[in-house]
């Protein structure tokens, strides 16, 4: 869940940086200050709330980094710590291995393609593995994506 908000946030920032500095903008991606991050939290509501548990208020996303967040579904159902491990991070593809106790496998790939009219096509691919809970996680994820 948190990944979707953070990745969306990263993508918006990336587009702004790319416009400003050109194609080499994705070497390392920095988040905006805390006030902007809070806007991302607002976008996730009412489906999820999350808070950094590793004290990072302005994390840097790059290959090999990990981030941990206290995740609550609908803002009040605690699902434990959601961990994001950045595996790939380049201008066309972002891939993370994620999970928490409720949903141990949440592998997320974002594919970015520039269109002929200069816009960016954004595609999410998510692999969910939650055992018998997988159909319910799928329905929640589907509702979340429709919301955002």
Secondary structure, 3 states (H helix, E strand, C coil): CHHHHHHHHHHHHHHHHHHHHCHHHHCCEECCCHHHHHHHHHHHCCCEEEEECCCCCCCEECCCCEEEEEEEECCCEEEEEEEEEEEEEECCEEEEEEECCCCCEEEEEEEEEECCCCCEEEEEEEEEECHHHHHHHHHHHHHHHHHC
